[in-house]
Amino acid sequence: MQDGETTNGETLSEQTNTTNGVAGVKVILYNASTNQSIGYNTTDAMGDYVFTDLTPGNYYVQFDLSTLPGGYMPTGTNTDGDQTIQEKVMRMVLTGRRHFVSITAGQQNYSLDMGIIINPLPVELTLFEGYGKDCKVELRWVTESEKYNKGFVVEKSIDGINYYPIGEKAGNINSTAKLEYTLSDDKVALSGYYYRFEADRFGWYRNDI
């Protein structure tokens, strides 16, 4: 996980993580010449991982995106290597794979990292409301923009703790227009409920009423 200060030391071989990263992410090492996996490691409490005793050659790593905690997603990588940052971002988001590096005898390389963000927002929300009408609860929400938004799952709760889904609405994937969504809940018997929706991107964005 990158922020303003993630390394110390003056040379690449001396760089270590000085801020808390994401623990428990599986990192798979590949031989870039054969595309064969050599082994894997798991990031520690600081978000660090290391592979030792490698023979000279070309290597790349793949971060297992399924091992990221809920609500986390990759944002790209640093700007080293021969790819543009846009190419790296797309490759990381889609595959979790970094470009390869060449290791010579006695060399250390700590450049293969992954940027991560928490709770990415696939929608810019301006309204989420609910009101009773004709023995139903009418839910309405408005988005100003959507980015990679596949859709919404609306959930309901009696106590504000335990939720269950009551309906889905397809999103507009990518949009910069103002869009309005509605959903009716006709299974009402009590005086009040809690509602929330989740918008599906690579992680989840949640909003409650």
C-alpha positions as CSV (number, residue, x, y, z in Angstrom):
1,M,0.0,0.0,0.0
2,Q,1.6,3.2,-1.2
3,D,1.3,6.6,0.4
4,G,3.7,9.6,0.6
5,E,6.5,7.6,2.4
6,T,6.9,3.9,1.9
7,T,10.6,3.4,1.8
8,N,13.8,4.3,3.6
9,G,17.5,4.0,2.6
10,E,19.3,5.6,-0.3
11,T,19.6,2.7,-2.8
12,L,17.1,0.3,-4.3
13,S,18.7,-2.6,-2.4
14,E,18.3,-0.8,0.9
15,Q,14.6,0.1,0.5
16,T,12.2,-1.4,3.0
17,N,8.6,-0.6,3.8
18,T,8.1,1.9,6.6
19,T,4.3,2.1,6.6
20,N,1.7,-0.6,7.2
21,G,0.7,-2.3,4.0
22,V,-1.8,-5.1,3.5
23,A,-1.0,-8.4,5.1
24,G,-2.0,-11.8,3.8
25,V,-1.8,-11.1,0.1
26,K,-0.5,-14.1,-1.9
27,V,2.4,-13.3,-4.2
28,I,3.4,-15.8,-6.9
29,L,6.8,-15.8,-8.5
30,Y,7.3,-16.7,-12.1
31,N,10.2,-17.4,-14.4
32,A,9.6,-14.8,-17.2
33,S,11.4,-16.9,-19.8
34,T,9.2,-20.0,-19.3
35,N,6.1,-18.4,-17.6
36,Q,6.4,-21.2,-15.1
37,S,5.6,-20.5,-11.4
38,I,8.5,-21.0,-9.1
39,G,6.8,-20.6,-5.7
40,Y,4.7,-18.2,-3.7
41,N,4.9,-16.1,-0.6
42,T,2.4,-14.1,1.6
43,T,2.8,-10.5,2.6
44,D,3.6,-9.9,6.2
45,A,2.1,-7.4,8.7
46,M,3.9,-4.6,6.9
47,G,2.8,-5.6,3.5
48,D,6.3,-6.9,2.6
49,Y,7.3,-10.1,0.8
50,V,10.6,-11.5,-0.3
51,F,12.0,-14.4,-2.5
52,T,15.6,-15.3,-1.8
53,D,18.4,-17.4,-3.4
54,L,17.2,-16.8,-7.0
55,T,19.5,-17.7,-9.9
56,P,20.2,-14.9,-12.4
57,G,17.4,-14.5,-14.9
58,N,14.1,-12.8,-15.7
59,Y,11.3,-12.9,-13.2
60,Y,7.8,-11.4,-12.6
61,V,5.3,-11.7,-9.8
62,Q,1.6,-12.0,-9.8
63,F,-0.5,-10.7,-6.8
64,D,-3.5,-13.0,-6.2
65,L,-6.3,-10.4,-6.2
66,S,-8.7,-12.9,-4.6
67,T,-6.6,-12.7,-1.4
68,L,-7.1,-8.9,-1.0
69,P,-9.4,-8.0,1.9
70,G,-13.0,-7.0,1.0
71,G,-13.2,-3.5,-0.3
72,Y,-9.6,-3.3,-1.5
73,M,-8.5,-3.1,-5.1
74,P,-5.3,-2.5,-7.0
75,T,-4.6,1.0,-8.4
76,G,-1.5,0.3,-10.4
77,T,2.2,0.4,-9.7
78,N,5.2,2.7,-9.5
79,T,6.6,4.1,-12.7
80,D,9.7,2.0,-13.2
81,G,10.2,-0.3,-16.2
82,D,9.2,0.1,-19.8
83,Q,5.5,0.3,-19.5
84,T,3.4,3.5,-19.2
85,I,1.6,3.9,-15.9
86,Q,-1.8,3.5,-17.8
87,E,-0.6,0.1,-19.2
88,K,0.5,-1.0,-15.8
89,V,-2.7,0.0,-14.1
90,M,-4.8,-2.0,-16.6
91,R,-2.5,-5.0,-16.4
92,M,-2.6,-4.9,-12.6
93,V,-6.3,-4.5,-12.3
94,L,-7.1,-7.2,-14.7
95,T,-4.4,-9.8,-13.8
96,G,-2.5,-8.7,-10.8
97,R,0.7,-9.3,-12.8
98,R,3.7,-7.0,-12.8
99,H,6.2,-6.5,-15.6
100,F,9.4,-8.6,-15.4
101,V,12.7,-7.7,-13.9
102,S,16.2,-9.1,-14.7
103,I,18.2,-10.3,-11.7
104,T,22.0,-10.6,-12.0
105,A,24.3,-12.4,-9.6
106,G,24.3,-10.8,-6.1
107,Q,21.6,-8.3,-7.1
108,Q,18.6,-7.4,-5.0
109,N,15.4,-5.9,-6.4
110,Y,12.5,-4.4,-4.4
111,S,10.6,-2.7,-7.2
112,L,7.8,-5.2,-7.7
113,D,5.0,-3.7,-5.7
114,M,1.3,-3.0,-6.0
115,G,-0.7,0.1,-5.1
116,I,-4.0,-0.5,-3.3
117,I,-7.0,1.6,-2.4
118,I,-9.7,0.9,0.1
119,N,-13.4,1.1,-0.7
120,P,-13.3,2.5,-4.2
121,L,-16.3,4.6,-5.1
122,P,-17.9,3.5,-8.3
123,V,-20.6,6.1,-8.0
124,E,-20.9,9.7,-7.1
125,L,-24.1,9.8,-5.1
126,T,-26.2,12.9,-4.6
127,L,-29.5,11.4,-3.1
128,F,-30.7,8.2,-1.4
129,E,-34.2,8.4,0.2
130,G,-37.1,6.3,1.1
131,Y,-40.8,7.1,1.9
132,G,-44.0,5.2,2.5
133,K,-46.7,5.1,-0.1
134,D,-49.7,2.8,-0.6
135,C,-48.4,0.3,2.0
136,K,-45.1,0.2,0.2
137,V,-41.7,1.8,0.7
138,E,-40.4,3.6,-2.3
139,L,-36.7,3.9,-2.5
140,R,-35.0,6.5,-4.8
141,W,-31.3,7.3,-5.4
142,V,-29.5,9.6,-7.8
143,T,-26.0,9.4,-9.2
144,E,-24.0,12.2,-10.8
145,S,-21.4,9.8,-12.3
146,E,-20.6,6.1,-12.4
147,K,-17.3,4.4,-13.2
148,Y,-17.2,0.7,-13.9
149,N,-20.5,0.3,-12.1
150,K,-22.1,-3.0,-12.9
151,G,-25.1,-2.5,-10.7
152,F,-26.8,-2.0,-7.4
153,V,-27.9,-4.5,-4.7
154,V,-30.5,-3.1,-2.4
155,E,-30.6,-4.5,1.1
156,K,-33.1,-4.2,4.0
157,S,-32.9,-4.6,7.8
158,I,-35.1,-4.4,10.8
159,D,-32.4,-3.7,13.4
160,G,-29.8,-1.9,11.3
161,I,-27.4,-4.7,11.8
162,N,-28.6,-7.8,9.9
163,Y,-29.4,-7.0,6.3
164,Y,-30.8,-9.1,3.5
165,P,-31.1,-8.3,-0.3
166,I,-34.5,-7.3,-1.6
167,G,-33.7,-6.3,-5.2
168,E,-31.2,-5.4,-7.8
169,K,-30.8,-2.7,-10.4
170,A,-28.4,-2.7,-13.4
171,G,-25.9,0.2,-13.4
172,N,-24.7,2.2,-16.4
173,I,-21.1,1.0,-16.3
174,N,-19.6,4.4,-17.1
175,S,-21.6,7.6,-17.1
176,T,-21.2,11.3,-16.4
177,A,-24.9,12.1,-16.6
178,K,-27.3,12.5,-13.7
179,L,-29.2,9.2,-13.4
180,E,-32.1,8.3,-11.2
181,Y,-33.0,4.8,-9.8
182,T,-36.1,3.6,-8.0
183,L,-37.1,0.4,-6.3
184,S,-40.3,-0.6,-4.4
185,D,-40.5,-2.7,-1.3
186,D,-44.0,-4.1,-0.8
187,K,-43.2,-6.4,2.0
188,V,-43.7,-4.0,4.9
189,A,-45.5,-4.6,8.2
190,L,-43.5,-2.7,10.8
191,S,-43.3,1.0,11.5
192,G,-39.7,1.4,10.2
193,Y,-36.9,-0.3,8.3
194,Y,-33.2,0.4,7.4
195,Y,-32.1,0.2,3.8
196,R,-28.8,0.3,2.1
197,F,-27.4,-0.4,-1.4
198,E,-24.1,-1.7,-2.6
199,A,-22.7,-0.7,-6.0
200,D,-20.5,-3.4,-7.6
201,R,-17.2,-2.4,-9.1
202,F,-14.0,-4.3,-8.1
203,G,-14.9,-3.7,-4.5
204,W,-18.2,-2.5,-2.9
205,Y,-19.4,1.0,-2.2
206,R,-22.1,1.1,0.5
207,N,-24.7,3.8,1.4
208,D,-27.3,3.5,4.1
209,I,-30.6,5.2,5.0
